[in-house]
Amino acid sequence: MTDYDSTGVRCMMLRGGTSRGLYFEPADLPADPAERDDLLLRLMGTPDPRQIDGLGGATSLTSKVAVISRSGHPSADIDYLFLQLGVDEPTVSTQQNCGNILAGVGPFAVERGLVAADEKETSVRIRMVNSDSIAVATFATPGGKVEYRGDVVISGVPGSAAGIVLAFADTEGSATGSLLPTGNVRDEIDGISVTCVDNGMPVVLAMAGEFGLTGYESHALLAADQPLLGRIDAFRRKAAQLMGLGDDPGSVPKTVLLAPPRDGGRLSTRSFIPVQPHTSIGVLAAISVVTGMLLPGAIGNELTADWPADSSQVDVEHPTGHLLVDVLVDGEKVLRSGVVRTARKLFDGIVYPRGE
């Protein structure tokens, strides 16, 4: 049995999109899931709201893990298991994907020699193990090496980096088995009209005004509103029951509150993961939001009336900027969904866990 406290663990840290995570190969972690989770919590510094004795950044956005290996699936090159770790609670969840951390999976696979890079550009077919769905990441590899430098700017990340195009397939019903897990385009929770949708991430949509909000509140203002956060938690737990996610749903569904755009986008969003407000919005959550809104009769569908008919790209406003997603829907069938992200390698080496 490996003494990880003494030997440390081989690890790469990458920023993926607006998140940051630890990336591992399975052979570098315990095979037993319970032992693996215990080790990861100690590496991250959880439980501790500051995560001062680990690599976490004191937020859920920086307490993420990707476990990456060669895939035996005929349509994939790589398997990607996503783990969401708690910050002040010792939790490890496999209930959802993370589209931001996904942005670093292809580069990691090339860096580790799991996939051979082409001379100019490499596409990696990735099986997202959490939902058993496929994504394709395409990124620059001049001379067979990953290029992280570039001119793509994404909100919530300073500077610019090389673009990584993520295209998704078969993400409908990623956690619930159905695009509309309740069987309805609209439902009602506590007198509030909602749409429950799952196209890569289970989300429950409501208009911000239903919660007494404008939909333009700052992250700090939302985070300080404890009565609101308590209401959001109770609300999303009831949504989880409607969506078949059970009485103890972990971190899903995400609650996303909608409002008309006010900064040149197509809509304004305020999202919660699962209770704390998100500083931006998750990639797959944004894709699910836009998918839901495009369904006739859904919450927010009226906001889509003036969206260009000749473009499937939708600019989603969030507390710190914009996220551009690409979604094409025909009736209740998703034809295409994708996003442009960036990633950057922060370190590659050995990390040592906090003691037992």
Summary of the structure (lengths in Angstrom):
residues: 356
radius of gyration: 19.5
end to end distance: 15.6
largest distance: 61.0
contacts: 1263
relative contact order: 0.15
helix: 22%
strand: 34%
